Amino acid sequence: MDFRAFAFSKNERVCRKKNVETLFKGKESRSLVAFPLRAVFVTEDTECKEDCPQAQVLVSVSKRRLRHAVDRNRAKRLIRETYRKARHILIDGNVLAEKQRITIAFLWIDSHLYDYNHVEKAMVNIMHRIREKMQE
């Protein structure tokens, strides 16, 4: 079994300011909510190199929502881990075309911290709904 297939590597994270701006200010971006997560996503056709991932992710937990850094870090870890385990719904499901890429931002929208099972259900729900939106 190749464990690298389940890894969440650096190139899967949104790092460029331009990508963040198109995600939040772009006219073609769409949004979904599955409490306590909100997902904002945009798809684009791109010429990509071999090491370029089909999906890039941004994780954000506001200080206004969770006041303590320990709680914010825990929420971000939960989001990253549940995405890592559920991304096969988008990537392996042949939803994305070969030259297509999706950028997703996951935002924490509640002022309480939840357990892993609750966040995992929300993440799977969001992934299935994104998949449905992309197949329309």
C-alpha positions in Angstrom: 0.0 0.0 0.0 1.4 3.4 -1.0 0.9 5.8 1.9 2.0 8.8 -0.3 -1.4 8.6 -2.0 -3.0 9.7 1.2 -0.5 12.4 2.1 -1.4 16.1 2.1 1.6 17.7 0.5 2.7 21.3 0.3 1.7 21.7 -3.4 -1.9 20.9 -2.5 -2.2 24.1 -0.4 -3.2 27.5 -1.8 -0.3 29.8 -1.3 -0.5 32.5 -4.0 -2.4 35.7 -3.3 -3.7 35.7 -6.8 -5.4 32.3 -6.2 -7.0 33.5 -3.0 -8.3 36.6 -4.7 -9.9 34.7 -7.5 -11.4 32.3 -5.0 -13.1 35.0 -2.9 -13.6 37.8 -5.4 -14.1 35.8 -8.6 -17.5 35.8 -10.2 -17.4 32.1 -11.0 -16.8 31.0 -7.4 -19.5 29.1 -5.6 -20.2 28.4 -1.9 -21.7 25.6 0.2 -22.4 25.2 3.9 -22.4 22.1 6.0 -22.3 23.2 9.6 -19.7 24.0 11.0 -17.9 24.3 7.6 -18.3 26.6 4.7 -16.6 25.8 1.4 -15.9 28.3 -1.3 -14.7 26.7 -4.5 -13.8 27.6 -8.1 -12.9 25.4 -11.0 -10.6 26.4 -13.8 -9.1 24.9 -16.9 -5.3 25.1 -16.7 -2.2 23.8 -18.4 -0.5 22.0 -15.5 2.8 20.2 -15.1 2.9 16.6 -13.9 3.5 17.5 -10.2 0.5 20.0 -10.2 -2.4 18.6 -8.1 -6.0 18.6 -9.4 -7.2 20.1 -6.1 -5.7 22.9 -4.0 -7.1 23.7 -0.5 -7.1 26.7 1.8 -8.0 26.3 5.5 -9.1 29.2 7.5 -10.4 29.6 11.1 -11.1 33.1 12.2 -10.0 34.5 15.5 -13.5 36.0 15.9 -15.0 32.5 15.8 -12.5 30.6 18.1 -10.7 33.0 20.4 -7.9 30.6 21.7 -5.1 29.7 19.4 -5.2 26.1 20.7 -8.8 25.8 19.5 -8.0 27.4 16.1 -5.1 25.0 15.5 -7.2 22.0 16.5 -10.0 23.1 14.1 -7.5 23.5 11.3 -6.0 20.1 12.0 -9.5 18.5 11.9 -10.3 20.2 8.6 -7.1 19.1 7.0 -7.4 15.5 8.2 -11.0 15.1 7.2 -10.2 16.6 3.7 -7.2 14.3 3.3 -9.4 11.3 4.0 -12.4 12.5 1.9 -10.7 14.0 -1.2 -11.0 10.8 -3.1 -14.7 11.7 -3.6 -13.6 14.5 -6.0 -10.2 13.3 -7.3 -10.8 9.6 -7.9 -14.4 10.0 -9.0 -13.4 11.3 -12.4 -15.4 14.5 -11.7 -12.5 16.7 -12.8 -11.5 16.6 -16.4 -7.8 15.9 -17.1 -6.9 19.6 -17.6 -9.2 20.9 -14.9 -8.3 22.1 -11.4 -10.4 23.0 -8.4 -9.4 25.4 -5.6 -11.4 25.0 -2.4 -11.4 27.2 0.8 -12.7 25.6 4.0 -13.9 28.2 6.5 -14.9 27.4 10.1 -18.2 29.3 10.8 -19.1 28.3 14.4 -17.8 29.6 17.7 -17.6 26.1 19.2 -15.1 23.3 18.6 -16.6 19.9 17.5 -15.3 16.4 17.6 -13.7 14.5 14.7 -16.9 12.6 13.7 -19.0 15.7 13.4 -16.4 17.5 11.2 -15.9 14.4 9.1 -19.7 14.1 8.4 -19.7 17.8 7.4 -16.7 17.3 5.1 -18.1 14.3 3.4 -21.4 16.1 2.9 -19.5 19.1 1.3 -17.4 16.9 -1.0 -20.5 15.1 -2.3 -22.3 18.4 -2.9 -19.3 19.9 -4.7 -19.2 16.7 -6.8 -22.9 17.1 -7.7 -22.4 20.8 -8.6 -19.6 20.0 -10.9 -21.5 17.3 -12.7 -24.4 19.8 -13.5 
